[in-house]
Amino acid sequence: MALLKFVLRRLFLAAVTFVVITAALYGIMMLAPVEARAMMYVPPGDRGNSMNLIQTIIREHRLDDPYPVQYARWLFNLLRGDWGWSPNLREGVLPALIRRTPVTAELTIYSVLLFIPLGLVSGVVAGWKRDRLADHGLRLLAFIGTSVPPFIMGLVLLAIFYVGLHWFPPGRISLAYGIDIRADSFRTITGLLTIDALLNSRPDIAFDALRHLALPVFSLSLAHWATLTRVTRTAIIEELDKDYVVAARGRGLSQALAVWRHALRNAMVPALNSSALSAAALVTGVFVIEVIFSLPGVSEPLTQSAQVYASFFAPDVAVAMGFAVYGVLMVLPLMIVLDFLQAMVDPRIREGVLS
């Protein structure tokens, strides 16, 4: 019951957070004059003769209603799947985002699966082997990882491993395999190319997709791995000095078992806190990595819309708002899952002693 109450409380807080963030986003958009907001509904090529359409658009879309009324109508449209029409892309915002979600999801999933296990293991090893060679080496790598921004790391890796060595190309798939996956015989099941290739009995396509994912996943994961390693190391060092570990060692338990069986469990709480923050930052940072490595993910509609804006000075608020809401909807469920894992590990959290 305590765990159920904890989950329900987190779901309620997530809903409140969503409303607060979207209300703030919509409030920022409402700062623009009503005529300027009406212009956003007109395609770029038609804006020269659009002055006669302004009043019609204001009346049809009720852009002069009070803010609470407009926000409630916009939020209701979001919930029923109407995220607006993009005049720059000439398609609906939600279909454009959904169609590109598998690329972003694949990059995010592999990055999380890489940095969390490696961060926990390397942090435990560094804390266990404190002030030894392994500790110094891992701390040096963690320092480098936290010092170099992911987009800089991505550019450096591209220069070395693609331009110099031709090992890991950008994009999602090679040209030859791209023809294969667009064929009718290739079944799209999950949308994740590495998984679908295996389900279609094409390990060669899966390997090629992994080769394209190697650099972006590494670039995206490195900084978060470094942060998790340092947090876990500190937590392990603190746990090793506590009485229960000393007592376990006094009963004849080996240091390895004391670390991995007892100390790690208590060190998981700060480690999961760090993982939650890193995962949230990773979800927002994935869009920059997509641009650098030419991955056709969720960031693509925003970059395409920005290119139209640069050419025609045509702001696309529907895409910008949809992109922002999409980012919030990606982060909040991930935070709920990590909060649930924390509550499973630490009973004080699910009992409400810690929140």
C-alpha positions in Angstrom: 0.0 0.0 0.0 2.9 2.4 0.8 4.4 1.7 -2.6 1.0 2.2 -4.3 0.5 5.5 -2.5 4.0 6.6 -3.5 3.3 5.8 -7.2 -0.1 7.6 -7.2 1.5 10.6 -5.5 4.3 10.7 -8.2 1.7 10.4 -11.0 -0.3 13.3 -9.5 2.9 15.4 -9.2 3.8 14.6 -12.8 0.4 15.7 -14.0 0.7 19.0 -12.1 4.2 19.5 -13.5 2.9 19.0 -17.0 0.1 21.5 -16.5 2.5 24.1 -15.0 5.1 23.7 -17.8 2.6 23.8 -20.6 0.8 26.8 -19.1 4.0 28.7 -18.9 4.9 27.7 -22.5 1.5 28.8 -23.8 1.7 32.0 -21.7 5.0 32.9 -23.4 3.4 32.5 -26.8 0.5 34.7 -25.7 2.9 37.6 -25.2 2.9 38.1 -29.0 0.2 40.4 -30.4 -2.9 38.6 -31.8 -2.1 39.7 -35.3 1.4 38.2 -35.1 0.0 34.9 -33.8 -2.5 34.9 -36.7 0.4 35.2 -39.2 1.8 32.0 -37.9 -1.1 30.1 -39.5 -0.2 31.3 -43.0 2.3 29.3 -45.1 5.5 31.1 -45.9 4.9 31.5 -49.6 1.5 33.1 -49.0 2.5 35.8 -46.5 2.8 38.5 -49.0 -1.0 38.6 -49.6 -2.0 37.5 -46.2 -3.2 40.8 -44.6 -6.8 40.1 -45.7 -6.7 36.7 -43.9 -5.7 38.0 -40.5 -9.2 38.9 -39.2 -10.6 35.7 -40.6 -7.9 33.6 -38.9 -8.4 35.4 -35.6 -12.1 34.8 -35.8 -11.9 31.1 -36.9 -9.3 30.2 -34.3 -10.7 32.5 -31.6 -7.2 34.0 -31.0 -8.7 37.0 -29.1 -10.2 34.9 -26.3 -8.8 35.2 -22.8 -5.7 33.3 -21.9 -7.4 30.7 -19.7 -9.9 29.9 -22.4 -7.3 29.6 -25.1 -5.0 27.5 -22.9 -7.8 25.1 -21.9 -8.7 24.7 -25.6 -5.1 24.1 -26.6 -4.6 21.6 -23.8 -7.7 19.7 -24.7 -6.5 19.5 -28.3 -3.2 18.2 -27.1 -4.9 15.4 -25.1 -7.0 14.3 -28.1 -4.0 14.3 -30.4 -4.4 17.6 -32.2 -1.0 19.3 -31.8 -1.6 21.8 -34.5 -0.6 22.2 -38.2 2.8 23.3 -39.3 2.7 25.7 -42.3 6.4 25.4 -42.8 6.4 21.6 -42.9 2.8 21.5 -44.4 1.8 18.6 -42.2 0.4 18.0 -38.7 2.9 18.4 -35.8 2.1 15.2 -33.9 2.4 12.8 -37.0 5.7 14.5 -37.9 7.0 13.8 -34.4 5.6 10.3 -34.1 7.0 9.2 -37.4 10.5 10.1 -36.2 10.2 8.9 -32.7 11.8 5.4 -33.2 15.1 7.0 -34.2 15.2 9.1 -31.1 14.0 6.2 -28.9 16.6 3.9 -30.2 19.4 6.4 -29.6 18.1 7.2 -26.1 17.5 3.5 -25.1 21.0 2.4 -26.1 22.5 5.4 -24.3 20.7 4.7 -21.1 21.5 1.0 -21.3 25.2 1.9 -21.8 25.8 4.6 -19.2 23.8 3.3 -16.2 25.3 -0.2 -15.9 28.8 1.0 -16.8 28.5 4.0 -14.4 27.5 1.8 -11.5 30.2 -0.8 -12.1 33.0 1.7 -12.6 31.9 3.7 -9.6 31.9 0.6 -7.4 35.3 -0.4 -8.7 36.7 3.1 -8.2 35.4 3.3 -4.6 36.5 -0.2 -3.8 40.0 0.3 -5.2 40.3 3.8 -3.7 43.6 5.6 -4.4 44.8 2.7 -6.5 45.6 2.5 -10.2 42.1 1.6 -11.2 40.6 4.4 -9.2 43.0 7.0 -10.6 42.4 5.8 -14.2 38.6 5.9 -13.8 38.7 9.3 -12.1 40.8 10.7 -15.0 38.3 9.3 -17.6 35.4 10.7 -15.6 37.1 14.1 -15.4 37.5 14.1 -19.2 33.9 13.0 -19.7 32.5 15.8 -17.6 34.8 18.4 -19.1 33.9 17.9 -22.7 30.4 18.8 -23.9 28.6 16.0 -25.8 28.4 18.0 -29.1 32.1 18.7 -29.0 32.9 15.1 -28.3 30.6 14.1 -31.2 32.5 16.4 -33.6 35.9 15.1 -32.4 34.8 11.5 -32.8 33.4 12.2 -36.3 36.7 13.8 -37.3 38.7 10.8 -36.0 36.5 7.7 -36.7 34.6 8.9 -39.8 36.7 11.5 -41.6 40.0 9.9 -40.7 39.4 6.2 -40.4 36.0 5.7 -42.2 34.9 3.3 -39.4 31.6 4.8 -38.1 29.6 6.8 -40.6 26.9 9.3 -39.6 23.2 8.8 -40.5 21.0 5.9 -39.5 21.9 3.3 -42.1 24.1 2.8 -45.2 22.6 3.6 -48.6 22.6 0.0 -49.8 20.8 -1.2 -46.7 18.5 1.8 -46.9 17.0 0.4 -50.1 16.5 -3.0 -48.4 14.6 -1.7 -45.4 12.3 0.3 -47.7 11.4 -2.8 -49.6 8.0 -4.4 -49.1 9.7 -7.6 -47.9 11.2 -5.8 -44.8 8.6 -5.7 -42.0 8.7 -2.8 -39.6 7.6 -4.2 -36.2 9.0 -2.1 -33.4 10.4 0.9 -35.4 13.8 0.2 -33.8 16.0 -0.6 -36.8 18.5 -2.8 -34.9 15.6 -4.9 -33.5 13.5 -5.0 -36.7 16.6 -6.2 -38.6 17.0 -9.2 -36.3 13.3 -10.0 -36.5 13.6 -9.9 -40.3 16.6 -12.3 -40.1 18.9 -9.6 -41.3 21.9 -9.5 -38.9 23.9 -7.6 -41.5 21.4 -4.7 -41.3 21.4 -4.8 -37.5 25.2 -4.6 -37.5 25.3 -1.7 -39.9 22.7 0.1 -37.8 24.7 -0.5 -34.7 27.8 0.8 -36.5 26.0 4.1 -37.2 24.8 4.3 -33.6 28.2 3.7 -32.0 29.5 7.3 -32.1 26.2 9.1 -31.2 25.5 6.7 -28.3 29.1 7.1 -27.0 29.0 10.9 -27.3 25.6 11.1 -25.6 26.5 8.7 -22.8 30.0 9.8 -21.8 29.2 12.8 -19.7 26.4 11.0 -17.9 28.6 7.9 -17.3 31.2 10.2 -15.8 28.7 11.8 -13.4 27.2 8.5 -12.3 30.7 7.0 -11.8 31.8 9.9 -9.5 28.5 9.8 -7.5 28.7 6.0 -7.1 32.3 6.1 -6.1 31.6 8.7 -3.3 28.6 6.7 -2.1 30.6 3.4 -2.0 33.5 5.1 0.0 31.0 6.4 2.5 29.3 2.9 2.8 32.6 1.1 3.3 33.4 3.1 6.4 30.1 2.3 8.1 29.7 -0.2 10.9 27.6 -2.8 9.1 30.4 -3.3 6.5 33.0 -3.5 9.2 30.9 -6.1 11.1 30.4 -8.1 7.9 34.1 -8.1 7.3 34.6 -9.2 11.0 32.3 -12.2 10.4 34.7 -13.4 7.7 32.9 -12.0 4.7 35.2 -11.2 1.8 35.6 -7.5 0.8 34.2 -8.2 -2.6 31.0 -9.7 -1.2 30.8 -6.9 1.4 31.0 -4.3 -1.5 28.7 -6.0 -4.1 26.2 -7.5 -1.7 25.8 -4.9 1.0 27.5 -1.6 0.2 26.2 -1.4 -3.3 22.5 -1.7 -2.3 22.8 1.3 0.0 24.8 3.3 -2.5 22.1 2.8 -5.1 19.9 5.6 -3.7 22.3 8.5 -4.6 23.3 6.6 -7.7 19.6 6.4 -8.9 19.2 10.1 -8.0 22.1 10.9 -10.3 20.7 8.6 -12.9 17.4 10.4 -12.9 19.0 13.7 -13.4 21.3 12.3 -16.1 18.4 10.6 -17.9 16.4 13.8 -18.0 19.5 15.7 -19.4 20.1 12.9 -21.8 16.6 13.1 -23.2 17.0 16.8 -23.9 20.6 16.4 -25.2 19.7 13.7 -27.7 18.3 16.3 -30.1 21.7 18.0 -30.5 23.4 14.7 -31.1 20.8 13.9 -33.8 21.7 17.0 -35.7 25.5 16.4 -35.5 25.2 12.8 -36.7 22.5 13.4 -39.3 20.0 11.2 -37.6 16.4 11.7 -38.8 14.9 11.9 -35.3 12.4 14.1 -33.5 14.8 17.1 -33.9 14.4 17.0 -37.7 11.0 18.9 -37.8 12.5 21.7 -35.7 15.6 22.0 -37.8 13.6 21.9 -41.0 11.2 24.6 -39.7 14.2 26.7 -38.6 15.6 26.5 -42.2 12.3 27.8 -43.5 12.4 30.5 -40.9 15.8 31.6 -42.0 14.7 31.7 -45.6 11.2 33.3 -45.2 11.3 34.7 -41.7 8.3 32.5 -41.0 8.2 31.4 -37.3 6.6 28.0 -36.8 5.2 28.1 -33.3 3.2 24.9 -33.7 6.4 22.9 -34.2 8.3 24.7 -31.5 5.4 24.2 -29.0 5.0 20.5 -30.1 8.7 19.9 -29.7 8.7 21.4 -26.2 5.7 19.4 -25.1 7.2 16.2 -26.6 10.3 16.8 -24.6 8.3 17.1 -21.4 6.4 13.9 -22.2 9.6 12.1 -22.7 11.2 13.2 -19.4 8.2 12.9 -17.0 7.6 9.1 -17.5 11.3 8.4 -17.3 11.5 10.3 -14.0 8.5 8.4 -12.7 10.1 5.0 -13.5 13.4 6.1 -11.8 11.5 7.3 -8.8 9.7 3.9 -8.6 13.1 2.2 -8.7 14.3 4.4 -5.9 11.3 3.5 -3.8 11.9 -0.2 -4.4 15.5 0.1 -3.2 14.9 2.5 -0.3 11.8 1.9 1.9 12.2 5.3 3.5 11.2 6.9 0.2 8.1 4.9 -0.3 7.1 5.3 3.4 7.3 9.1 3.0 10.3 9.6 5.3 12.3 10.8 2.4 10.6 12.5 -0.6 
